[in-house]
Amino acid sequence: MTEKLLYFDHNATTPLAPEVLEEMLPFLRESYGNPSSLHRLGQEASRALQLARERLSAFLHAQPEEIIFTSGGTESNHLAFFSALGTTGRTQFVTTQVEHASVYRLCQFLQRKGYQVHYVGVNKHGQPNWEEFERYISSRSALVSVAWANSETGVLSPIEMIGELCRSQGVLFHCDAVQVAGKLPIEWSQLPMDFLSLSAHKFHGPKGVGALLVRKGVPVEPLFFGGGQEQGRRSGTENVAGIVGMGKAAELASQYLAENGPAKLAELRNWFEDKLLAEIPGVRVVGQGSPRIPNTTSLFVPGTEAYTLVHELSHRGICVSTGSACSSRSVEPSRVLRAMGFSAREARATLRISLSRYTTREELCVLTEILPSLVEEVRRAFSVDSS
């Protein structure tokens, strides 16, 4: 057991930055007003929302009015889909086989309701098959939805190319950027997309708050009706403390990227991967041949089951994952890895280790010391069981 808990599951969620908590606390205590109220407390809350919106817009190089605050990535994704569905009059959607469950299962729901969904496949490196985008995207498409970075492998999609193809066909393009925010710079004003989803808890903000960026002039079909908050696009009393926290988290992430860029975290991740590849026979980094976000390692460990490794590491005070947290409790092998050509057995032998800007080399050294011997131990046990 390590002296302190070591956390390497930042693609599932990140710890709240201390500065974020400090900024949120007044709005959980004395500044509890409703932003729609005209009195002093209400105006304090309203000003706090505006500051958070300005911080987030600066982080994303967007206009404040392009931001709709939501409850998180899932709601943001759904708002983009139903906006396209309600405003285009079209009935076809294009996505990929490796999307987050909030998109993939929504697409399955739409299929059950009679809509047509095309799922673009990926190659063994996790990159989508470009010719399928060219085949499926047409003037009949209501929306194309692609995650910028895959949450399990960290593999980046060619969003600029996809966006340009969508524009050439007059098709709305939605990008799930939940795993990118805080890890790579986002220049919304330069990106060829109409919707972009974010979730605060993936970049050291609070859970339960996110945002959807909507390009000026793109209509939104609200999911909720009521008081007309968020310029009439998302009714319901705002989560003031959460939004304040998201704004502060965006400011901190912006400062970090300005000072370090993605390179600092990528250097640490690459060092870690090189150590594991040298010390554990037969392991492979999934998606290593593709561009990736700088914090994510998907590690195929043949001769083991990732579920066992995760539990054994947890007993030793180390937190890693088998894949996406939204599906890691499932006994089914990863849909993402299966789409990349992994067998069910291989998919069950894959760990996800995801870092953050707070992760240190000393912390990773503990994992590189423990994991090789643990893998050897588990392999021996599996060999005995299968004999």
N, C-alpha and C positions, 0 to 999 in steps of 0.2 A: 504494500500500500504506500503510495506517495504521501509526502508530508502535507501537500495541499492538492486539491482537486485540479487536474489539468484538463482544459476544455479545448477540443479540436473539432467542434461541430458547428462552426459559425455559419455554414450555409443553411442550417436549420433555424438558428436564431443567434443573436449576438447579445452579450451583456450590455446593460444600459451604461452609457458613458457617465461618469460622475457629474460632469458639467451639465449633462442633459437633465439628470434628476434634480439638480439644484435649481435649474430654470423652471422645471415643472412644479415644484413643491408649492409655491405661492398660489397656484391655480387649483391645487388640491385642498388648500386651507382657506386663507382669508380672501383671495380674489376669485370667489366662486360664482360670479355673476354670469347670467345668460347673455351672450353677445348680441341678442336681438333686443335686449332691454335698453331703455333710454336713460336710465339712471347711471350713477357713477360706476358701480360695479359692472354693469353691462358694458359701459364704454371702455373700461379697463380691459375686459375680455375681448372686445372688438378690436382694440388696438393691438393686443397680443396676437390675435389671429392675423392681422395685416402684417405684422413684423415677421411672423413665421412664414407667411406666403412670400414675402420679399426675400427672406433667406433661402427658401427652397428654389425660388425662381433664379436667384443668383447662382446657386449651386448647379442648376441645370441649364443656365443660359436661355431661360424662357421668360415670357411675360407673365406677371402675376395673375392676370385674368385667364391664362391658359390652364391654371391649376384647379382641379376639383379635389378637395380632401375627401377621403373615403375611410372605410374601416380596415383597409389593407389590400394586399395584392389580389386576393380572390374577388373581392367586390369590384376592384378596378378593372380586372379582366372581364368580368360579366357586364359591367357598364359599357365597355367598348363593344362587346358583341351585340348586346341588345340595342345599342344606339345604331349600329350598322343595320341590324335587322329591321328596326322600326323606321328608318329614314331613307333607305336605298330602294326598297321594294324588290330586292334581289334575294335569291334563296340558296345560293351556293357559298360555301366557306372553304378556305384552304388553310391547313395547318400542317404540323409534322407529327410523326409517330412518337416523338420524344418530348412532347410538351409536358409542362407541369399538370398535375391532376386537375387543377381548377379550370384549365382550358380543355384538356383531353376529355374529361367526363362531361363538361358542358357540351362539347361537340357530339358526344354519344347521345346526350339528351336531345339535342337538335335533330339528330338522325331519327330518333324514335318519333319525333313530331313531324317527320316527313321532309326535312331539309336535307340537302346533299352536302356532304363533307368529303373533301379529298385530303388524305393523309400522305404527305411527302415522306418517303423513306430516307434513311441515312446510310452512309457507308461505314466501314469498320472503324473509321476514325471519328465517327459521330457527326460528320459534316452532311448536311442535307443534299439530296441529289438534285442538282440544279435543273437538269432537263425536265424533271417532274414539275418544278415551279413553272417553267415555260409552257408545259403542257396544260396545267390546271388553271393558271391565273388568266382570267379573261373578263370581258365586259359583263359577264353574267355573275361574277363573284361579288358578294356583299362585303366580304372582309377576308383579308389574309392575316393570320395571327402566328407569330413566330417569337419564341424566347430568344433574347439576345445571347444569353449564356445558359447552358443547361445546368440545372441545380445539382445533378449527380456527378457529372464528368467535368464540368467547367468549360466545356467546348463552346466556342463562340460561333454564332451563325453569321453569314455574310449579309448583314441587315441592309447595308447601303445598296448592294446589288438587288436585293429583294424589293426594297423600297422604290428603286428606280423602275423596276419592272412593273410594280403596281401602279405607279404614276403614269407609265406609258399606256396602261390599259384603263385608267380612270377608276382604280379600285382602292378602297380604303385599306390602310396598313396599320395593324396594331402590333406593338412590340412589348413583350413582357420583359422589363428591365430590372426585375426584382433582385436578381443575383449580381447585377452589374453595378448598381448604385453604391458609391463609396469605394469601389475597387478599380474602376476605370473612369476617366472623365466622360461626362455626358454633355454634348453640345447640341441641345434640342434645336436651336435655330438653324443648325447645319444638317440635321438628320432628315431623311426622306420618309417620314412616317406621320400618321395622323393621330394616333393614340400611343401613349407610353405609360406602363404601370409601374408603381413603386410601392415598397412596404418599409416602414420606418425601422422595424425591428431587425432588418437585415443589415443596417449600418449604424448600430449602436443607439438606436432610438427605441421608443416604447412599442409594445405590442398593441394591436387594435387600432392602428392608424396607418393610412397609406395615402396615395394620391394617383389620380389619372390626369396626365397631360393631354390636352385636346388642342389640336391645331386651330388657329383662328379661322372661323368660317365653316368648320366641320360641325354639323348639328349633333346634339346629344339627346337621347331619349331617356328621361329619368327612370330609375328603378323604383324610387320612392316619391311620394307626393305628400305635401303638407305645407310647412311654413315658407318654402321657397328659398331655403338657404343655398349657399354656393351658386349664386346667380340663377336660382331656380332650377339648377341641374341636379341637386342632391339634397332633398329636404331632410330635416331632422336637426335637433339642437346639436351644435358642433361639440366634438370632444376637445375642449379647449386645452386642457393639460397635455393631452396626447399630441395635438397639433403643434403646440409650443415646443414639446420635446422633439418632434420631427424637424421643426425648423432649426433648432439648436444642433441636432445631430447632422443635418445637412451642412451647416456652417462649419462644424468640426471636420467633417469628411472633406469639404472643399479645401480647408487649410492643410490637411494632411496630404492630399493629392498635389496641391500647389508646391509643397515642400519636398515631397518624395516621389510623386508619380506612382505608376504601378510597379516600377522596377525594384524597389526595396523589398516588397513582399514577394515578388516573383523570384528574386535572388534567394530568399530564405526557403521558399517552397522547392526550388530546384536543388538546393543543397540537401534538403531533407530527402527528396526523391533519389538523388544519387547515392546517399547513404543506404537507403533501403534496398535499392537495386544491387548494391555491392554486397550486402550482408545477408539477404534472404534469397536463397536459390529459387529460380523459376518465377519470381514475381514480375509483373508487368504494369506499367502505368497506362491506364485506359485513356485514349485520346491524346497521347503524348505527341503524336504527329500532327495535331491540329492547333490552331491558336486557342488559348484558354485564358480565362480570368486568372489572376496571379496567385490566388489563395487556395486552389482546389487540387487535391490529389485523389483520383479514383484508382485504387490499388487492387489488381487481380492477384489473389494468393492461392494458387492451385494446391489441391490436397487438403483444403480446410473448408469450413463453413464460416462465413463472415459473422453470422449470428452468434456463434460460439466465441469468436475473437472479441466481438463487441462486449459480450457479458464478462469475459475473463478480464479484459482491460478495465471495465467498469469496476470490478471487484478490487482492482489495483489503483483505483482513483483516477482513471484516464477515460475521457469521454470522446468516442468517435462514433461513426454511424455506418449502417449498411447501405445508405443511399438517401433519397429524399425523405425528410422527416414526415411528410404528409402520407407516405406509404410504407415507412420502414417497419411498422408493426404488422404488415401483411406477410403471410407465409409465401406468397407468390414471388417468383423471381422478378427482378427489376425489368419492367417493360422497356426502359431505355436501353439497357444492356442487351436484352433480347433483340431489339431492333437493330443493334449494332452487330449482330451475328453471334453473340454469346449463346452457348447452350444454357439450359436451365441450371445445370450444376455449376457451370462457370459463373453465371450471374450471382448465384448464392455464395460464391467465394470471393466477393469483391467488397472492399471497404471504401468508405469515403472519409477522408481526413481534410478538414477545411480550416484554414487559419484566419486570423484577423490582424489588423495593424497593431494590436497589443500582444500578439504572440511573440515569444522570445526564442532564440536559438537554444538557450538553456532548457526551456520547457520541452522543445522538440528532441533534445539529446536524451531526455528521460525516456521518451517513446522509442527512439532508435536503439536504446539499450535493452528495453523490455520486449519489444515486438519480435525480434528475430528468434529469441529463445522460446517465446510463447508459440510462435508459428511451428517451430520444430516439435514442441510438446503436443500441440493439437494434431499435427500430421501423424505423429506416432500413434496417438489415440485413434485417429480415423483409420490408420492402416490396420491396427489390431481389430477394430470393429468390422472392417470389410473383409477380413481374412477368414 
